[in-house]
Amino acid sequence: MEELNVDALRHPVFRGRKYKRIRSFRKEKKAEEYRDKLEEKMKSRRFPPIVEQVRIGWIFGYKYYVCVPKKEVK
């Protein structure tokens, strides 16, 4: 059995910058499509939107969050 941890509560970090979760999805494909749409609108190539995968339980599987840099959230 896996141990439970608090990774689902922490902010994701990419290249030293904190990210904020803006939307959640059950399917990875839908999350990636949404991320691609955001990527076209955002100006930054260094800090692009990312998809974070978080385990939500032993049986339930994963939840996918689309995250953007915390400073750029409006």
Secondary structure, DSSP 8 states (H G I E B T S, - for coil): -----STTTS--EETTEEEEEEEEESSHHHHHHHHHHHHHH---SSS--EEEEEEEETTTEEEEEEEEEGGG--
